[in-house]
């Protein structure tokens, strides 16, 4: 009989902690005066519309860019891949804030050029912003599917007289539908959980109204809205789990060899996305910095962000170690790992609402940094678990077996062999958690101690006060932090080699 891993008890406790927000919300929602009304129907309609438009927009942008980065031989191909994927690492509320300030009567564009532009708000503005910052989900998943395809059927179709577009539509597209679906569901999930974008652009979604109810001391109604949102989130997670990846035998690679004009056209097609999602936010922040300087910004806000993020990263890694080891050890451990992932699927605003009640019951935790750090740990635990587990799984198990044969205990073998060899994954996981905490907005808004401002909450406060110019420094700092997150995400990745020898046929 196989012995249970000693990591199981700790992993089980952590999994139960991950379930706590749902239990708390059910308890709170029981005091809500009504389950569903006409106002809830409007909120549900707005949320579902935002989710559908975001997923659709992400597909319309992401699929062509996936074809571009996977099949077209471009100069500096890796640079373009990183550039086009970078919006994924930038908080969408930064894009919402800057686009809201740039467009519309009296916006930055009108002040600089004299040209009046339409307002950027409501369902339209929120959908555009969310699509701009979620299309990399689709692009990366579809690109992975495209690179795994055997192009022999495409070449056969072209030989039989089918056009290039026809072969892509009839032969390639049916084989990447799962990749498209996976990316679209991830974009939909992001749209459901995001708070900053609909709040800034004035769209009444679940996340925005949960925050409104919380500020109106309607904790039970906020909990009811949170549970309704979690039902939709659970449905999306279920659908995502049913999507299977595309697996084919390795074969001939597909390469499009466009001429200079077609290459230029494809690059120009990506420019609107790059301008709106990256260049315009940077330009707006730089204009504000040049016009108003530092304003009332104090370095203590950055210090608070770094301080909380550091402790959250350390605590998360400590919690992640037994969960990762349990997941490697057996099926029961993998089940506990799945449960611990629940926190990542719970929107930050929902997590904050649940933990406020915990803080009210445990007065020594209420409005303390410890409660805020707990929220961060529960939200971003999967990042550390995934990083540590992927590193640990690549270790040679014979090293641990040899140590055990030489008389080392399980604890000693873990301390002297497994832990040192997993340090790279531990550091990477801690770094990702640190950077994500630096950018986290809704949970920090609800749970931060009194007079504890972070970069994200300061950005939110100046937006609420209408002092947009004072957002320059925190906005630029958050963009830099996002760039670091992207660097860590791509660090150590083995880039797929797409260069094809000249003898291979072209589809141009």
Steps between C-alpha positions, in 0.01 A plus 500: 500500500634837395566740785344841494735787446582696817402814305136390482383636841637850433369494145155400629497790748596744225230359271240549774619859547450552126137389541439748781388797282218297345378379840512854640308643203225237534463589867486874426261465206245323718423839659435668164137623469458371144669255271436663164316810374479727196820679600682168516372419152654822365831422672493144365426625148786751510742242638410235242512755218845616610616139520369412152631817332838461670537139389385586148734799474791297635438235233476757219832652606683194629447249217648716220793595723555133583521424127737793461741392774482128421502477121643823359875541481553844649817682600548500877233237539558444870488873568161526331372201696598654833365841398165362389471287816594783739143639550430182692736615775361855526205555737194579292401781736807695381373475144147594609626801696718640221254434215220657705718808551624513139167477315180700523432876523781670690720189481871502443461440126274804463733715709802408287344489152173689527318194362194394700475125546213287630493417868658175602271352764207269565465155348677595178803651671524218755479234227770665290735538797444143617553364148824699466638352822374143463567420135846357594313211667359409160816585309726281713266199521422510127868551415590191700237303306623635167861406570397144581314441172628288215486724192491213250124535453537872432765441237282229346204739485716768337628245246139416409430863422351632823582863579716599795208649693283204409755250627542691824121515545417142401807308618666697782207664678306177582814359662556793737143548628593358840786748532264784405242379751759472778629851441148646472398338830807645671409844364142453621629400843714814518201716401288345775758558774627845401392788722700803390391523136118498544532716811705768321289491184166507682359157416286335769638145514511259792848609609410872500171452683661275762733788581210747507300278736802451724556876526128541581540254790287243318732210572229232466388633162864524389538134600189404303634675189836329559337157506310574179828602338670185628231286334591653163872466576447133590318441171787656302755293693299185426486582128873576502574162659309323221705658222766261379827605345596426142740208464645394167803305391795723417516569130580763243501857628292766332661826400352795318749698297336832424670771302606831644165667441305218661740492796455873544123460484506231767719710726273800450202283592653450845581868555150610613512237774848599610415871493178469702622245756862611555610822331196715580501421877873574515452825305216616728702431815803680355287804407361513852848469649633780278200721572454453874814330628484268797193669653421362846663164437716371783752219484328342800228373263757302304659383826161381630441307179843338514472432875166321471607319183820373662322343797228363272760338273681337794175374656369373167814300429485346848138396439577384147780257591283232669227537237749452215661200670160346566398548136810312387443220750161368387139546389380627838771763494397609151143535624615729781703698248183547293313626805778744583461644149153618598642826636641592159155458346333711767498869395699728727191702591324180610801385701513837675128489584532155657808586705345822633249281682782281631671813629179616670475168683869499591554855618877456531512451120262777391669773295845350553777425257477132598145473361606672180797265462265203556285622211807525279611150595159353420477691169845426363587164656457317165779710344752377757364144500524473123855636490627278782324192372632538143856529635464213745354265239815536288723381782661158473312281754802272531677769704235485772492119487877486540482730802230283655706185440793667674288551811362854456150560629225642278539838664877498462482390136258781427713757684835400350403391146149594384492850648840621368429360153157667495633843595468635145127422493458642849668827406302527175173432681580754771591760236173450312297527821692813599428670169133397493448631855656832401226540237203357690218755540158378628613283792741773608226765485277301733751347741787747531559649847416862569744748341667215308516612139661293226579594141177342378275655767664843459428479126139419584470788750626761253255366243212535747613853590540600135869591539607300199839667464612363836470146365811536282765359733298208646375418150851493352629298794223244452586475129866436590388235748289343228803492272693315770213252529514439128877449516460237770219331308724463197821429689624150447238426233628297211392691202350301224724512197297613201784559255464273203774405259474659159423174325159472666206612282328833544128576510524852366 
